[in-house]
Amino acid sequence: MAQAVAHRTIAPLTRGGYISQIAIVFVAYCVAGKLGQAAANIRSSNLGPVWPAYGIALAAILLLGHRAWVGVFAGAFLIALSSPVTVVTALGQAAGATLAALTGAFLLRRLAKFDRSLSRLRDALWLLVIGALGSAVVSASIGVSFLYASNAHPYSGLAHAWLIYWLGDAMGVLLVTPLVLTFPALLRIRDRDRLMEFVTLLLLVTVACVIVFGDLPQITHEVHVLSLIALPFVMWAAIRFGVSGAALSILVVATIATVETALGLGPFVVNGPFTNAVLLDVFFGVLSITGLALAVLCTEREQAQRERERMVRKQAAIEAFLQNQRVLQESEQRLRLAAEAGKMYAYEWDVATDLVVRSGGVATVLGLTNEASGQTRQQLLARVHPDDRTLFNTSVADLTPQNPDTRISYRLLRPDGPVVWLERTAHAFFDEHGKMTRMIGMVADITERKLAEEVRLRHAAIVESSSDAIVSKNWDGVITSWNAGAQRIFGYTEAEAVGQPITILIPPELLADESTVMQRLKAGERIEHYETIRLTKGGKRVDVSLTISPIKDSTGRIVGFSKIARDITERRMAEEAMVDMSRKLVEVQEEERTRIARDLHDDINQRLALLAVEIETLKDDIPDSVDETARRLSNVQDGIVEVSTGVQSISHQLHSPQLEYLGVAAAMRIFCREYSARQTVEIDFTSDDSLPIASPEVSLGLFRIMQEALSNAVKHSRGRKFQVRLGCLANQLHLSVSDHGTGFDTKAAMNKGGLGLISMRERVRLMNGTMTIESKLMGGTTIHVRVPVSAEQASTRAVG
């Protein structure tokens, strides 16, 4: 509360209100200034030991805000000008007082979080340190500088003049500011006795000060030593009337002491002007600090006492409420026990004999046949569940004459085997020495209730821990329960969802389908694996699989419906991705078949046809020359070799025999050499001197990835030089395929999902490896594939 008061803002004013406030500040400053100048006998030039006007300035800015500076400056200038100083000096003194007050108020608000009510000791200390002693440094420094600049030399020395200026402004704050800030508290005194006490206090302190400081002729002996007689009155005011009473009493003492000193009377006229002024300020400081500190401490104590009384009243109200609740609960318990008459019994325990006497219901509850009476409490304790025996004993040991009632729940082992839950409510009786003599009570079988609670708790735990949305709705389709899974899937909190119609989750175009589903449910049908679409709080569409069941009451009537919703969005996306993958694989298969057919038809078939024509020509026209015959047969042989090479190339693309017999490194080297010859490009293949002997699956996977990467690079990079490297580091095979071509946007390519990249990524996934692509436009592309190999494989090396 105090901090809130310290930070409250100044409300905006109309022009008329602002002018009125400035006028009030101006008049108050002028009156205080004239009172400060009235004691001319103890002043030097334009300085005196007390300057109450500065206390008005600081209080005005604390109360009205920085807008009050106009009134402060105008009043300070007019009062300074009325003393024998130049206009420039008056302006300087006015500026110093205004700046000091603004600085002090700013630091009190921002640094000290000052509370204008002065209800805390820290506020009084900050007012002393910052408001009085601190801010007065500014006014004293500026004011004395202008006085000496205008050849005015009060108190015959710069240091003396500055000290009196500083003390005067500081005393003005201590004497006037607290009274101005807390004066409304005096106006709230309505009690006649307190008002008469306060008036009496002021009269007594006035009389005492006049006697001590007035040097009355009726008093023949000097009483200056009694100058601190005012302190008890100040303490009286502080204790009884708080800060405002103490501040007013201190101001009365300061006024009388200043006037009498100015008249040449009292204990502060025996030394020189400077010493008298300093001693007078010290006297005022002692009174102010003592009175204000005591007043604040009393205020804090009263506030603490009021807070304690409020807390006591609140605690009493809470205890009364809890007592009423206990009474209601006990009444409810008795009614419940009466309803369970078939599963309860009464008992009485004699403490001295340890004998327990029970009513007839004990046979039903405990399964006893001939032990209704005559059994001791120790015998009963032997059948109490081991985990509950401490509670069973403690519930009795803790009973006192002030707290004679107990109620506990515990488990007991029946003679016929099962464990039952019992609830015991008992009242103990004590003798005049406080010793327990007997106990009477009721014991009820609450096994069914406990089991039902356990089932309910388990069910609640399952519902809340489920990742599926579990929602219930009533007959009208209004949501009645909402679990954490529903919040995760649909975005609504339980507070937002419960009470809302279930239609908030249904897209408008599916409302007709929901109506049909509701009709089936109201007919008693249970719906399983119903896949549909639902809406989240943000409007996002979610694919869900629903299982909906009717909820029936004890009579079999349908009162609502339970719904389990599973988010199948990812499954749908995966299914769509698999369909798309299958379609692309079929397309690639058809493209590969078309390519092979085209190669066989356009290349191999044409060459075979040419060879057939050449052989037919040779058969029909056998050359006469042996050399000619040999030449033509050589041409046929070359053609057959070319056809064989072409068939071998197609075969290698489908399956490389070198991979099986020579290893992955050799197979890659041969493929790169043949592929570069066919495509008329330059492929630089390098590999480590020795590589792990990888499994056939890993070897084939890396070989196919290299084929696909080179094929893509030759087709799309527009480059003519390529690098392929195969190495091993830290039990990982590392394949890299690089080009210096145009590059591409890797993120867009991966999102687009080209089949080449998809097939490479899928092969890498099957090998538990990783694939990264580094590419930038016009900066080339490098594909890195890393595949782990076992420690045994890594230790077995093959020459690359």
C-alpha positions, 0 to 999 in steps of 0.5 A, a space after each residue: 500500500 505504501 509503495 502504491 501511494 509513493 508511486 501514484 501519479 498526479 492527476 491532470 488539471 484544468 488551466 484554472 485548477 493549475 493556476 490556483 495551485 501555483 497561486 497557493 504555492 506562491 503565497 505559501 512560499 512568500 508567507 514562509 519566506 517573510 517569517 524567515 526574514 522576520 528574525 533580522 537580528 540573527 540573520 547576516 545579509 540574506 542568510 539565517 539559521 532557519 529558512 521555512 520557505 524551502 520546506 514549503 517548496 519541497 512539500 509543494 513539489 512532493 504533493 503537486 508534482 514538478 508542475 509546482 516549480 513555477 510557484 516555487 520559483 516566483 515566490 523565491 525570486 520575490 522574497 530574495 528580491 525583497 532583501 538587499 540583493 541584486 536582481 541577478 542574485 535573486 534570480 540565482 537564489 530562486 533558481 537554486 531553491 527550485 532546482 534543489 526542491 525538484 532534485 530532492 523530490 525526484 530522488 525521494 520518489 525514484 530512489 527511495 520510493 517515498 511515501 508521503 504519509 511518513 508511516 514508515 521509519 525508512 521514509 522519515 530517514 530518507 526525508 532527512 538524508 535526501 530531502 533535508 541534508 541532500 537537496 539543501 546541498 544544491 540550494 546552498 551551493 548555488 545560493 552562496 555562489 550568487 551571493 558572493 558573486 554580487 559581493 555579499 559576504 554573510 557570516 564573514 566567510 564562504 565556509 560559514 555562509 555555506 554552512 548556515 545556508 545549508 543548515 537553514 534549508 535543511 531545518 526548513 525541511 525538517 520543521 515544515 515539510 512533515 507538517 504540510 505532508 501530514 496536516 490532513 491527519 490533524 483535521 481528522 481528529 473528531 474525538 472531543 477528549 483527544 482534541 482537548 488533549 492536543 490543545 492542552 499539549 500545545 498550550 503547555 509546550 508554548 508556556 514552557 518555551 516562553 519560560 525557557 527562551 523568554 528570560 521573563 523578569 518574574 524568574 530571577 534565576 537563569 533557566 537556559 539549561 532547561 532548553 531541552 524541556 521541550 523534548 518531553 512534549 514533542 515525545 508526547 505529541 509523537 506518541 499520541 498524535 503521530 507525525 502530524 502532532 509531533 511536527 506541529 509541536 516541533 514547529 511551535 518550539 522552533 518558532 518561539 525559540 527563533 523569535 526569542 533569539 532574534 529578540 536577544 533572549 534565551 540560551 542562543 545569544 551568548 556567543 557570536 552570530 555564527 555560533 548562535 545560528 549553528 547551535 540553534 540549528 543543532 537544537 532544532 535538528 535534535 528535536 525534529 529527528 527525535 520527534 519524527 523518528 518516535 512518531 513513525 515508530 509508534 505509527 508502525 507499531 500501531 499499524 502492525 497491531 491493527 494488522 495483527 488484530 485483523 489477522 486474529 479476526 480473520 483466523 477466528 472467522 476461518 476457525 469458526 467456518 472450519 468448525 461449522 464445516 466439521 459439524 456438518 461433516 460429522 452430521 453427514 458422517 452420522 447420516 451415512 453411517 446410519 444408512 450403512 446400518 448393515 455394515 457397522 457396529 458400536 463398541 466400548 473399550 475399557 482402558 483399565 481391563 483392555 476389554 472391548 465390547 461390541 454390538 451384534 453388527 461385528 459378525 458382519 463387518 469383521 467376520 467373527 462368530 463368537 467373539 462379539 464380546 470379550 476380545 481385548 484391544 491387543 487382540 484386535 491390533 494383531 489383525 490390523 494391517 501392518 502398514 496401519 498399526 502406527 496410525 491405529 495406535 497414534 490416533 488413541 495416544 494423541 487424544 486429550 481432554 481438550 481433544 477427545 474425538 478421533 476418526 481414522 480409516 484403516 485396513 483389517 485382516 478378517 479371519 476368513 482371509 479378505 482385507 476390509 477397510 474400516 472407518 472408526 469414529 470414537 469419543 474418549 472419556 478422561 478422569 479428573 487427572 486427565 487419564 483416559 478411562 474408556 472410549 466409545 465409538 462406531 466402526 463402519 465397513 467402507 471397503 466398497 467406498 474405498 474400492 470405488 475411490 481407487 477405481 475412480 482415481 485410477 480411471 482419472 489418472 488414465 484419462 489425464 495421462 492419455 495422449 488421446 483426447 477423452 471427452 464426455 458430453 451430455 444428451 444435448 451435446 454440451 461438453 462436460 469433461 475435458 482431459 489434458 490430451 484434448 487440450 493438447 490436440 484441440 488447444 482449448 483448456 478445460 475451463 474454455 471447453 467445458 460448457 461449450 457445445 461439441 459443435 465448436 470442434 466440427 467443421 460446418 460442412 460436417 455438421 450434418 454427419 454429426 447429426 447422423 452420428 448423434 442419432 445412432 448414439 441415442 439409439 444405443 449404438 457404439 461407434 468405433 474407428 470413425 475417421 473424420 476431421 475436427 477443428 482446433 482452437 486456432 481453426 486448424 483442421 485435424 484428422 481424428 479417429 473417434 470411438 464414441 460410447 453412450 453413458 448410462 445411469 443406474 437405470 440404464 437410461 442414456 444420459 451422455 456420451 463418452 468420446 475418445 479422439 486420436 490424432 491421425 494426422 501424421 498417419 494420414 500424411 505418412 499414408 499419402 507420402 507412401 502413396 506418392 512414393 509408390 506412384 513415383 517408384 512405378 513411374 521410375 520403373 517405367 522410365 527405366 524400362 523405357 530407357 532399356 528398351 530404347 537402348 536395346 532398340 535404338 543401339 543394340 538392335 541397330 548394330 545387330 541389324 548392320 552386322 546381319 547385313 554385313 554378314 549377308 553381303 559377305 556371304 553373297 559376295 565372297 571377296 577374291 582376295 584373302 586380305 579383303 576377306 580378313 578385313 571384312 571379317 575384322 569389321 564384323 568382329 569389331 561390330 560384335 565387340 561393340 554390341 557386347 560392350 553396349 550390353 555389358 554397359 546396360 548390365 553394369 547399370 542394372 547390376 555391377 559384377 565388380 561390386 560383388 567380386 572386387 569390392 565397393 571401391 574397385 566397382 566405383 572406380 570402374 564405373 566412374 571410368 566407364 561413365 566418364 567415357 560414355 558421357 565425355 566428362 572428367 570424373 576424379 575418383 579417389 579412395 583410402 588405401 584400405 577400407 573396411 569390408 562392408 556388408 553387401 547391403 552397405 556396398 550396394 547402397 553406397 554404389 547406387 547412391 554414387 550412381 544417382 548422385 553422378 547422374 543428377 550432377 551430369 544432368 543438372 550441374 552443367 559442369 564437366 568435372 566431378 570428384 568422387 571420394 570414398 574414405 573411412 574415419 571413426 568407424 564410418 564410411 564416408 562417400 562424397 560426390 562433388 561438382 563445380 556447377 550451377 548449384 541449387 536451393 537444397 531446402 526447396 529441393 528437399 521440400 519438393 521431394 524429387 525421386 532421386 533425392 528421396 531414393 538416396 535419402 531412403 537408402 541412407 536411412 536403411 543403412 542407419 547413416 546420414 546424408 547432407 547436401 552442401 550447395 550454393 548457386 553458381 558455387 557447386 554442390 557436394 553430397 556427403 553420405 556417412 554410414 557406420 560400420 561395426 568394429 569388426 568390419 573396421 578392423 578388417 581392411 581391404 585394398 581399395 
